[in-house]
């Protein structure tokens, strides 16, 4: 038992010896500077508030400026479909056909009526010719006192009646011609054509289906021009004006194109508190249905702006290298906002008056030291 106690005391004394000896040396002063890595070849700027025109981003959808819902003007079964979805067509190109057997019979009847009216007109002209000859002969007899006034009046009346019959038959021929033209036009409706140059974006019928007047059969989009429709917050109603130029970002194209406000509907939806804005777009690669984001100018504000070159992203983190008055570099997490040309807004993480490295951030390290401070 005594041997165990002696051994324990000896080990404890050995462990405590360094602590005792260390306490005998110089005392470590609080705040003493440690060795820092010196950083060169960087440039810093002071963070200041800058007055900028704010922007509000509003989501919208790209659409063809002209979208035509092609419908039938006659009733009948669809006999053929001549185009497919996605196919480009010219104005007047046939799209589909409708059974026109009934219409063809009406055209034949109208043409027969026209021929009959022409024959009746020829007969009326011959009858008038005979009446005029008879009138001239009886006129001479009347003038020679060989004919009574009553007999002459009878001949004159027949001549006038023949003239009226000819005029009536001329009008009948005109009506018959108009009816033939009408039935032929009606028959042409059985061949449905494209009203514009564009692309077949939707097919709404199949062969054998019944087409009725006014029923959409196909949708043709005029791809020569596009618009973006966006629902803007009612608070922007006094800032969005017809003719103003705005920037529209099309995500699928990866670029921002210029647009012009062509219409701002003045009424506000009571459900969403938004109003419809239509923006004319020009550019390659545009398609109906694409997602777009339009930036509308908002009120001016003071923002902390830094060049994009000052931002250092580390994975999911976004930060900058701040420099204190002693030149010590610290990696500072920040939250960014809107972009303005080559600058970005800093929403949080920095205060006005602080200095930040804006050039040479690849040389910056957290905890480094800049000498001299630039």
RORO-498925 format. One record per residue (C-alpha): residue in one letter; x, y, z. Coordinates in steps of 0.001 Angstrom, whole numbers, padded with zeros to 6 digits, always signed. Layout:
N
AXYZ ...
//
This chain:
374
X+000000+000000+000000 X+002843+002411+000849 X+004595+001491-002410 X+001415+002382-004421 X+001082+005790-002748 X+004730+006602-003370 X+004504+005688-007041 X+001364+007847-007539 X+003001+010883-005924 X+006065+010476-008140 X+003970+010414-011392 X+001903+013415-010278 X+005063+015382-009522 X+006429+014581-013017 X+003261+015781-014773 X+003080+018993-012779 X+006743+019924-013267 X+006355+021516-016719 X+003433+023620-015485 X+005491+024854-012612 X+008495+025608-014745 X+006293+027388-017352 X+004848+029628-014743 X+008308+030795-013939 X+008867+032260-017413 X+007679+035549-018958 X+003865+036126-018891 X+002012+036129-022333 X+000559+039599-022889 X-003092+039828-023956 X-003614+041252-027546 X-000134+040322-028702 X-000018+040209-032531 X+000530+036829-034149 X+002394+036367-037387 X+000101+037218-040362 X+000597+036512-044022 X+001376+039682-045898 X-000819+040371-048941 X+000275+042464-051932 X-001070+043255-055391 X-004617+044083-054269 X-006743+047198-054437 X-009306+048336-051867 X-012125+050864-051937 X-014282+052425-049269 X-017891+051290-049244 X-020232+054219-049866 X-023940+054685-050407 X-024881+055520-054007 X-028258+056781-055227 X-029660+054338-057797 X-032918+053831-059603 X-034457+050702-058192 X-036055+048024-060334 X-038921+045628-059770 X-038789+042288-061589 X-042102+040913-062844 X-042494+037437-064331 X-044274+037008-067628 X-044865+034668-070562 X-043745+035065-074161 X-046538+034815-076724 X-046854+035341-080449 X-048227+038808-081139 X-050894+037345-083426 X-052538+034040-082510 X-055270+032917-084904 X-057828+030332-083870 X-058886+028891-087232 X-062490+027737-087303 X-064957+026405-089847 X-067652+028476-091566 X-069611+025411-092649 X-070876+022264-090998 X-069548+018923-092132 X-067234+016045-091409 X-063480+016645-091599 X-062258+014657-094605 X-058508+015379-094448 X-055874+017201-092377 X-053043+018552-094504 X-050608+019884-091859 X-049115+018784-088538 X-048347+020607-085302 X-045110+022558-085484 X-045286+022880-089265 X-044679+026316-090773 X-047370+027501-093206 X-047912+030447-095530 X-050972+032647-095633 X-053621+030948-097781 X-052059+027483-097451 X-054672+024684-097079 X-054945+023249-093587 X-057818+020761-093837 X-060897+019888-095891 X-064531+019380-094944 X-067128+017245-096732 X-068801+019539-099292 X-071188+017131-101062 X-074279+019107-099998 X-072668+022385-101019 X-071760+021027-104456 X-075427+020254-105089 X-076375+023785-104121 X-073786+025140-106533 X-075220+023001-109364 X-078744+024212-108602 X-077589+027833-108556 X-075776+027440-111869 X-078876+025835-113419 X-081019+028715-112167 X-078584+031168-113696 X-078764+029446-117092 X-082559+029461-116939 X-082593+033167-116106 X-080324+033914-119089 X-082711+032090-121435 X-085668+033973-119996 X-083818+037241-120546 X-083160+036348-124199 X-086881+035586-124648 X-087809+038914-123061 X-085431+040741-125380 X-086964+039034-128470 X-090460+039824-127220 X-089489+043463-126725 X-087985+043565-130208 X-091255+042298-131700 X-093275+044740-129599 X-091198+047661-130851 X-091699+046634-134495 X-095441+046275-133983 X-095535+049629-132241 X-093797+051375-135160 X-096199+049883-137743 X-099297+050788-135736 X-097891+054234-135086 X-097828+054935-138844 X-101372+053622-139214 X-102503+055829-136367 X-100806+058844-137877 X-102585+058063-141233 X-105947+058016-139465 X-106274+054318-140260 X-106288+053272-136623 X-108308+054408-133656 X-106705+055878-130557 X-107855+052960-128410 X-106244+050408-130692 X-102980+052379-130710 X-103003+052671-126899 X-103310+048900-126669 X-100237+048395-128849 X-098282+051015-126909 X-099160+049343-123598 X-097946+045968-124875 X-094675+047606-125964 X-094192+049146-122488 X-095000+045828-120782 X-092391+044082-122912 X-089835+046703-121866 X-090628+046124-118188 X-090380+042346-118635 X-086924+042702-120111 X-085800+044863-117176 X-087278+042339-114727 X-085442+039478-116362 X-082172+041435-116283 X-082569+041788-112502 X-083404+038095-112265 X-080158+037250-114045 X-078215+039464-111647 X-079778+037715-108657 X-078984+034331-110183 X-075372+035351-110764 X-075081+036568-107172 X-076514+033292-105912 X-073996+031316-107961 X-071149+033420-106556 X-072474+032953-103023 X-072715+029175-103300 X-069245+028948-104837 X-067789+031009-102004 X-069672+028851-099530 X-068171+025764-101184 X-064667+027272-100832 X-065183+027324-097046 X-064937+023534-097115 X-061213+024030-097764 X-059878+025715-094610 X-056755+027835-095180 X-054262+029681-092972 X-055084+033363-092367 X-051429+034310-091662 X-047849+033209-092169 X-046924+031254-089076 X-046597+027941-087293 X-049316+025403-086475 X-049140+025423-082686 X-052199+023298-081933 X-054480+020878-083757 X-057965+020596-082267 X-059672+018063-084547 X-059136+014762-086331 X-060340+013221-089590 X-063981+012160-089226 X-064847+014692-086551 X-067770+017009-087212 X-066865+020648-087832 X-069379+023300-086862 X-069327+027021-087706 X-067230+028914-085142 X-065658+025769-083673 X-061821+026133-083495 X-060023+023545-085576 X-056388+024740-085421 X-054281+027467-083844 X-051785+029351-086021 X-049174+031599-084417 X-047557+034425-086349 X-043909+033997-085358 X-042711+037193-087037 X-043237+039149-083810 X-043675+038320-080132 X-044906+039974-076963 X-044411+039285-073282 X-047504+039437-071095 X-046845+040221-067438 X-049094+041036-064487 X-047543+043986-062667 X-048349+045102-059131 X-050873+047942-058977 X-048255+050124-057220 X-046406+050349-060548 X-049408+051675-062464 X-048125+055259-062457 X-044609+054234-063554 X-045334+051961-066504 X-046146+054012-069587 X-046840+053036-073180 X-043718+053298-075314 X-041193+053021-072462 X-038158+050768-073008 X-037519+047941-070545 X-035130+045020-070202 X-036570+041521-070561 X-034536+038492-069441 X-035403+035204-071184 X-034026+032406-068998 X-034029+029738-071726 X-031961+032002-074000 X-029648+033109-071208 X-029731+036762-072226 X-031569+040025-071741 X-033234+041669-074727 X-034807+045068-075174 X-038568+045404-075083 X-041049+048231-075484 X-044322+048600-073592 X-047071+048479-076212 X-050044+048333-073840 X-050739+048763-070129 X-054299+047780-069309 X-055633+050469-066938 X-057975+048177-065006 X-056662+046301-061937 X-057737+042766-061093 X-059468+042804-057688 X-058307+039239-057000 X-054561+039661-057615 X-054227+043469-057392 X-052269+043417-060632 X-052763+044821-064119 X-051788+043385-067499 X-048783+044776-069371 X-047925+043776-072952 X-044337+044292-074105 X-043225+044029-077734 X-040110+041873-078211 X-037688+041439-081072 X-034956+038816-081219 X-033913+035395-082428 X-034871+032234-080590 X-038156+033506-079160 X-040969+030975-078785 X-044441+031030-077321 X-044569+029818-073737 X-041058+030885-072759 X-040584+032330-069272 X-039446+035927-069153 X-038648+038449-066459 X-039118+042157-067103 X-037493+044870-064988 X-039643+047945-064373 X-038139+051110-062841 X-039141+051765-059231 X-038371+054622-056808 X-034796+055863-056385 X-032897+054601-053352 X-029476+054702-051704 X-027617+051418-052037 X-024184+050045-051144 X-022613+049037-054455 X-019502+046975-055046 X-017902+045845-058298 X-018652+042265-059248 X-014898+041635-059033 X-015119+042089-055232 X-017497+039161-054741 X-015948+035812-053784 X-018339+032848-053750 X-017331+029785-051758 X-019827+027044-052490 X-023191+028250-051250 X-021617+031210-049430 X-021151+034693-050868 X-018635+037012-049278 X-016106+039817-049654 X-012710+040531-048128 X-013068+043429-045681 X-009967+045298-044441 X-009847+047068-041076 X-007866+050233-040264 X-004815+048112-039383 X-004841+046325-042719 X-006120+043013-041369 X-008200+041116-043940 X-011386+039336-042902 X-013658+037215-045106 X-017129+038701-044546 X-020352+036969-045547 X-022759+039290-047397 X-026196+039170-048996 X-026432+040623-052497 X-029356+042285-054258 X-029916+043912-057647 X-027201+044223-060288 X-026381+047589-061848 X-024116+047240-064895 X-020887+045761-063432 X-021853+046480-059829 X-023968+044594-057336 X-026009+045839-054393 X-024960+044708-050899 X-028033+044248-048726 X-026330+043101-045528 X-022908+042236-044124 X-021191+045593-044724 X-021529+049139-043447 X-020698+052452-045116 X-017096+053522-044464 X-015618+050009-044412 X-012929+049058-046907 X-013144+046068-049229 X-010722+044412-051649 X-012052+044938-055194 X-009068+043801-057266 X-006799+040810-056727 X-009158+038834-054483 X-007410+035677-055674 X-004444+036830-053563 X-006558+037615-050486 X-006687+035274-047482 X-008758+035472-044352 X-006542+036856-041548 X-003916+038249-043932 X-002318+041675-043626 X-002064+044393-046234 X+001017+046637-046058 X+000847+049380-047045 X-002954+049739-047116 X-004190+050901-050560 
//
